[in-house]
Amino acid sequence: MMQYSNPFTPVFGNEPPILAGRSQLIDNVINGLESGPGEPNRITIFTGPRGSGKTVLLTAIANKAEEIGWIAVHTSASEQMLAQFIEQIERQASSFLPKKSKSKITGLQVSGVGFQREIKDEKPLTWRAQIEAYLEILAEQNIGLLFTVDEIMSDCKEMVEFISTFQFFIREKRNVALIMAGLPNKVLQMFQNSSISFLRRAFNRRLDPISMPEVRAVIKKTVELAGRNIETNALEEAAEKTQGFPFMIQLIGYHSFNQSNRKTISLDNVNDGIEEAKYDMERMILDISLFELSDMDIRFLKAMLNDEDLSRMSDITKRMKTSASNASHYKRRLVNQGLLSEAGRGKVIFSMPMMKDMLQEKFQK
């Protein structure tokens, strides 16, 4: 029986062979890089819940930037991020930067025995001074420098220092860009930090679900890349169960593909794949998301479980036996964490696939 290599990539940050629904966002940033300093797309923040494709999008943008001659350096918010940026710049721009010297000649011996060398480190430059020196050299070659930062956090000191410094590069019209990504509540916390208020003027792009026509097209094309095809009804079922969620596209595609070694993926294969995907979705994303919630957050979500689709805030308030203002507070918290979406005036809906099913299994047995 012929073996087929699985083309789906349900691994965080791993760019799939076909990236769904993000081409316009990528084009906006790349056009900004090509337009010169001052173009607003050069400072963009992408927000979305876990599994919405933030890391993959940063990777795709960095790859495109390198194709047009930029140097792209990447990290996540951490207390080592400044040093990591320096290391990556020195590695990727090594052919343009001067070689470092850790020693100098201090004297010569006329007798011909040789020269003396003394190890002497120069006074280290500040992080800003180091980057500015590199930017000057890169500017001579007409090379831009793109920073991408994933999982931004307002309580990370080096993250705040980095953003505080980056705004000077913008004022000086350096050929730089900064693309960041984070969970909605983490991004909101960054905006509330007065020491980096300049960040509030960045473009803030929410990663919405992928449209169903594009989901179907991506699953079909990805399957065909591996030399296989998928039945029409199987494709419809797989696409519907993803709810347009990028990670679920890869997860359901991956497990459905693995269910059979035959050339055509059937509806039975997809149904089995969905069950496998459900287990992974719970373990890799939903359980972690629930762990971060308060008891009142959980009460709010439980109050939505008996509704067919949309939930009315008035009904949730009654079920929670609380005030409208208190219920609205927890609604904002859950929306800011990417777990709920507002669906019209006074209405909310679960924004992560399978979350409602998982909560029903946990709390309505």
N, C-alpha and C positions, 0 to 999 in steps of 0.2 A: 504494500500500500504506500502511495506517495506521501512523503512528509512535506509539510508546508511550514515555513518560518513565520512565526507570529509577528505581524508588523505593528501591533498596538503597544503602547508604552505607558502602562499605569504606574509610573515611577515619578515621584515629585521632582520637578525641575527638568525632566528629560523631554526635550522637544520632540513631539510626534512627527511622523513623516508628512502629515497634512495638518496644519494648524487651523482650527475652525474659528471663524467669526471675529478674528482680531486684526484682519489685514488693514482696516482703516486706521486703527490705533497705531499700528506699526508705521504705516505710511506718514501719519501726522508727525511722529517723532523724527523719522528720517528726513522728511521735508524741512523740519526745523533745524536739523544739523546742517543741511545743505544751504539754508537761508542766511546763516551768519549769526553772530552774537546779537542778543536782544530778542530773538524769536521766542515767543512764549512756550512753544512746545518743547523747548530745551529743558524746561523744569516741569516734570509731570509726575504725579503720584497716582498709582493704580490701587484701587481698593476693592476688596471682595472677600468672601468667606474662604475658609480652607477648601482647596479643590477647585477654585474658580479659575485657575490657570495663571496666577500672578507671576510665579517664578519662571514658568515656561515663556511667558510674554517678555520678561526681562531678558531671558536668554536669546529669544528671537530678535529683539531689538539690538542687543549687543552684536550678534552675528551680522546683521544688516549694516550696522555702523562700521564694522571692520571691513566689510566689502567695499565701502565707499572711502576707505583710507583713514578711518579714525582708529584710535587705540581705546579699547573698552576694558575697564577694570571693574570687578564685581566683588561684593561681600554682603554679609548679613550684619545687622546691627549687633555690635559686641564691643567689649573693651579692648579688642585687638584690631579693630577695623582700620584705624589710621595706619598702623604698621603694615597691615595686609595690603592696603592700597599702594604704599610706597614700594613694597616688594614686587607687586604685579607691574607697576609702571616701569621699574628698573629692569624687570625681565622682558617685558614686551617691547620696550623702547631701547633695548640695550645697544642696538646698532646706531642710535642717534646720540645717546648720552655718553659723556666722558667716563673713562674708566676710573674707578675709585682707587685711591692710593692710601694705604694705612701707615706708610713709613716715608722717611726722607733721608737723604744723604747728609751726614753731619761733618764729614772730613775725609781727606784723602791721605794715603801713605805714599810718599814719594819713593820709598824703597821698593815699590813694586809689589809689595805683599797684597795690596788690594785696598778697598775702601771700607769705611765704617758705615753701618746703617743702624739708625736708631728708630725703634717703633714708637710712633707718636701720633695719637689720634687727635684730629682737629676738633675744635669746639663744635658740638652738634648744632645743626640748624633747627629752628622750630619747624613744625610740620608745615605750616603755611609757607615758610621760606623755601623749604625743599620743593614743594609742589610748584611754587612760582618759578623757581629755577628750571624745573623740568618743562613748564609751560613755555618759557622763553625759548628753550631749545626746540621744542616741538613746533612752535610758531614759525621758526625759521624754515621749517620743512613743510609748512602749511598743513600740519596734522592736528586734528582736534582730539580732545580727551573726554571720554564719556565715563561717568561714574554711575554704576547701578547699585542700589542698596535694597536688599530684601528684608522682610520682617522688621520694619522700623519700629522703634520703641522710644518713648519720650523719657524713660528713666535710665537710658543708656548715656552716660556722660560723654563718651567719645562720639556718639551719634549727634548730640547737641553741639559739641565742639566742631564737628565736621560741617554741619549745616551753617553754624555761625561763621565759619571761615569761608565756606563756599560763596556766601553772598558778596564777599569782597571780590572774588573772581568775576562775578557778574558785573559789579560796579566798574571793574577795570576792563570790561569788555574782552575778557579772555575767551579763547575758543574752547569752551567747555560746555558740558550738559550734565544734568543730574536727573535720573529716572529712578523712582522709588516705588516700593509696593508694600502693602501691609493690610492687616485686618482692619475693618472699618473703625472699631473702637480705638485701636492703637493710633490710627491716623488722626482721629478726632483729638486724642490726647496730645499729639504733637502740635496741632493747631492751637491748643490752649496754653502752650508754653510760651510765655511772653518774650523769652530771650531769643527765640527764633521766629518771631512774628512774620518775618519776610516770607516764610513758607506758606502762609495763608494765600499768597498771591500766585502760588503754583497752580497749574491745571490739575484738577482732581477728577479722575476718570473712574467711575464705578464699572466693574466688569459684570455686565448683565448676562443672563443665560443666552446661549446660542439659539438662533431660530431653528425650528424643526426642519424646514427645507435644507438648511445648511448642515444640520446634524445628519440627516439621511444621506446627503451627498458625501460627507466626510467618511462616514462608516462604509458606504459602498465603495468609494475610491480607495480607501485604505485596504479593504479586503481584496480588491482587484490588484493592488500593488503586489500582493503575495501570490498572484496567479489563481485566486479562487473567486467565487461569487456567492451571493446571498439571496435567498428567496425573498420575494417582495413582502410577504406577510411577516417574515422574520425580521426584515429590515425595519418595517413599521413598528413592530413591538420593541425592538432594541432602541430605536430612536425615542419612542415615547417614554420609555422607562428612564432614560438619561435625564429627562426634564431640562435638557439643554445645558447640563452641568459638565464642564470640560473634563473633569477627572472621571466622571461616570461614563463619558463617551469612550475613554480609553479602557476603563475597567470592564464595562459590559462587552466591548469589542474584544478585549483580550480573552475573557473567559468563554465567550461564545465561540471564538475562533478555535479555542483549545478543545471544545467538546466533540469535535469530529475531525478525522483526517481525510474526509471525502472532499471533493472539489467544491461542493455546494453546502453552505451553512443553512441548516433548516430551522424551522420555528422551534422544534424540540431542543435543538442545540442552543438557541437563544434563551429559551426559558430556563434551561439548566444553567446557562451562563449568568443569567440575572440573579439566580439564587446564590451563586458563588460571589458575584459582585456585591450583593447585599451584605454578606458576611464581612467582606473586606471593607466596605464603606462604613459599617458600624465600628469596626475595630480601628480603622486608620483615621477616621475623621469625626464621626458622630459621637463616639464615646469621649473623645478628647474635648469636643465642644461642650458636651454636657457637664463634664468634670469642672469646667470653669464657671458654671452658673451657680447662682445663689438659690436657696430654697424658694424664694419668692419668684425668681425667674422660672423655675420648674413649675410652680403653681400656675403661672400664666400660661405656659405651654400646655399643661394638662387641661386647662380650661378651654382649649381650642379643639380637643381631640374628638368631640362628638359632632363637630360641624362637618358638613359634606365637603366643602371646599374653603371658601372664604369664611372668616370669623369676624363678627361685629364686636366692636369694643364695648358696646352696651351690654352684650351677652356675657363677654368675658368678665366685666366688672361685677355683674350679678353673681356669676359662678364663683368668683374669688371672694365675694362678700367684702369688698373693699370700696374705696372711693374712686371716682372717675380720674381724679388727678393722680392717685397712687397707681392705678392701672396704666395710665399714660406714661408714667415714669418707667415702669418695667417694659412697656412696649418699646420706648426709645432705646433702652438698654439692649434689648434683643435685636432690634433693627440695626443698631450700631455694631453689634457683633456679627451681623450678616446671617442670622438665623431666621429672621422674619423679613418680609417686605410689606410695605403699605400697598393696599390694593383698592384705592379710592378712599373717599372721606369716611373715616370711622371704621375702616376695615383692614384686616391684616391676613397674611397667608404665609405658610411655611415656604422658605426660599431654598432650602436644601433638600435634595431628593432623598426619599426613604426616611427622613427624620420623623414624619408623622407616623409611619408604619412602625418604626422602632419604638417610639414612645407608647403607642397603643399596646404593643407586645409587652412592654415593661410595666405599664401601669393599669392596664385594663384586662388582665388575665383573671 
